[in-house]
Amino acid sequence: MIKNSRSIRARSLTLRTLRKGFSLVELLAVMTIIAVLLSLASVGINQIGKGQGVTAGLAMGEGLLAQARSLAVNNNTRARLIIHSDLNDNDPTERERYRRMMMVVFKEIDEDGNEEEEWSRAGSPTFLPKSVYFSPEMSRADMRAGGVLPTEQHQLTSDASDTRQCYYYEFNGQGVISTPGAGFVISSGARPTGAEEPILGGSKDVGGFVVLKNGGTTLIRDINRLDLGGSQ
């Protein structure tokens, strides 16, 4: 009986010794695994954020195009979605505007039914999400045939001197776009001072749609292959 008791106590001591804790090597291994998992999670979160920025920017573009078309049809006049394109990083305001500031403008009609000379602004400017930029290089005038989007000087505020070069998409009084098949492509990335285009982080940072003749849009599923398909 005494022998069995001693044997039980010995086994208990052995088990307590084995359960005393992890070795330094084991702790380092666990910490390394945790660090790797955290890094992967961080990359995943960053990519989700970028994707959401592009998605939100495309929704903004579609909304402003719809506003411009509606304004043109309701007033039987011309209306445009304009996008700031004057590169001037010496001015913080202009740097913030560059390829991110969007606005709808239209031609008012006088009493005789003629267009006014100046373009009128419809509401306040809209900015693409942070670190998301309009890409005129990929937003061709005709996504299948190529071509460059038209540009023109536009007054952006009530200050007449605040006139800048802008890309534009124009609708006539019947709601027909002047550049059917034109693309609207945006990208997320970092834009160094003085650089015209942002540095992309990857293909997932780019998104766009084609503007149909009637003002509808079709999602571009592959910018390079132009495999079109989406909402009409």
N, C-alpha and C positions, 0 to 999 in steps of 0.2 A: 504493500500500500504506500509506504514511504517512498519507494523507488518510483512508482507511477507518478506520485505528486512531484517529485524532483524532475521527472521527464517532462511533465506538462509545463512547469515553470521555465525550463530550459527552452522549450519550443516557443513559449510566449515571449521570452527575451529575444530570441532570434528574430521573430516576426516584427517586434518593435524596432529592432535594429535595422531590418530591411525597409521598414516604413518611415525611417527617420527623415528622408527628404531626397530631392533630386541632386544629382551631381552637377558640377559647374558646366560640364560638356552638354548635359541634357538641357539645362537652362538656356545656354547659348543657342542650341538648336531650336528650341521653342521660340525664342525671341527672333531668330532669323525668319522662321516661318511666318510669324505675326507681321514682321516688317514687309515681307513679300506680299502678303495678303492686303495689307494697308496700301501698298503702292498700286496694286492692281485695282483696288477699290477707288483710289484717287483718280487713276486714269479713266476708269469707267464713268465716274461722276463728271469729270471734265468734258468727256465726249458727249454725255447727255446734255450738258449745258450748252455746248456749241450747237448741237442738233436742234435744240429748242429755240436758240436764237435765230437760226436760219428759217425754221418753220414759222416763227412769229413774224419774221421779216417778209416772208412770202405772203402771209395772210394780210399784212399791212399793204403790200403792193396790190394785191387783188382788190382790197377794199377801196383804195384810192382810185384805181382804174374804173371800178364800178361807179364811184362818185363822179368821176370826170364824164363818163358816158351818160349817166343820168342827167347831169347838168346840161350837157350838150343837147340831148333829146328834149328835155323839158323847156329849154329856152330857144331851141332851133338855132344854135350857134356852135362855134368851135370851143372845145375845152381840151386841156392838156394835163397830163401828169408830168411834172418836171422833176429832175433830179440834179442836184448841185454837182458841177464837174470842174470847178476852178481850183487848181492845186495851189495853195498858199499856206504852207505850214508856219510862216513867220507870224501869222495872226492866229491866236488860239481859237477864236470863233470860227474862222475859215477852216482850220484843221478839223474841228468838230463837225462842220457841215459837209466836208468833202466826201462825195459819194454815199452820204448817209441821209442828208436832208432831202425830203420829198414834199411836194405841194401840188395842189390842184389849182389851175388858173383857167380863166375863160374870157371870152369876148362878150362884153355887154352890147346890147342892141339899142340904138337911139330911137327917137320918135319916128324917124323916117324908115326904120327897118334896116338901117345900115350898122355894120360893126363899128364899135369904138376903136380908136387907134391903139390904145394901150390895153394890155392884158390886166384883168382884175384878179385878185387873189380870193380864193374860196376857203376861208378859214385860216387856221394857223399851220405852220410847218409841222411835218411828222418826221421823226428820226428813226432810222433802223436801230435795232438793239445794239448795245455796246459791242464793239469789235466785229460788227457785221457790215459789209460794204456792197454797194451795187457794182457789178462788173460789166462795163460796156464792152470789154474784149470778148466776153462770152455771150452777151446780150446782143446778138446780131440783128440787123434790120429784118432779115428773113432767115430763120434758123436752118432752113434747108439750102438756100442759095447763097447765104452770106450777106455782106453789106454792112455799112456802119449806120448806127442810129443817128438821126438828125440832132443838131444842137442849135441853140439860139440864146441870146442874152435875155434875161428876165429879171425884173425888179422883185426882190425877195421880201422887202419890208416897205413901210411908208416912206422911208428915206430914199429919194431918187438916186442917190449915189450908190446905194446898195444893190447894184445890178451885176449879176454874175452869169457866166456861161453855164447852160444846163442842157442835159439830154432831155428829150421829151417823147411822149406817146400822145398822139392827137386824135380826137374824135370829131366828126362833122355833126351837123344838126340831125342827121338820121341815125346817129349812133354807130357809124362805120369808122373803124380805125384807119388811119392813113398808111400804116405799115402793117398790113395783115400778115400774120406769121412771124411777127417780131418776137424776140425772146426777152424775158425779164429774169436775169440770173443774178443771184447774190452769193457772197461767200463770207465765211468767218475766218479771222486770222489776225496777225499782228502787222501793222503798217508802219515801217520805220519812217522817220522824218525825211521828207523829200521824195519818198517812193510813191509812184502812181498807183501801184497795185499792192494789196496786202500779201504777206507770206502765208500761204495756206498750210494748215496742219495735216491735211489729208483729203481724200475724195469725199468723205462724209461731211466736210465743211462747206459743200457747194450744193445749191438747190435752185430750181427755176421752173418757169412755165412759159408756154407759148400763148400769145394773145391772138385770138381768132378774129376774123373780120367783123363779127357782130359784137365784139367786146368780151366774149366768153374766154375762158382760159383752159389750157390743157397741160397737165403736169408733165415735165420732162423727167422721165425715170432714169435716163442715162444721158448726161450732157454730151458725151463724146459720140455715142451711137445714135442719139436722137430717137430713141425708142419711145414714141409719144403714146400717152394714154392717160386719161383722167376725166375730170368733170368738164362738161360742155357749158 
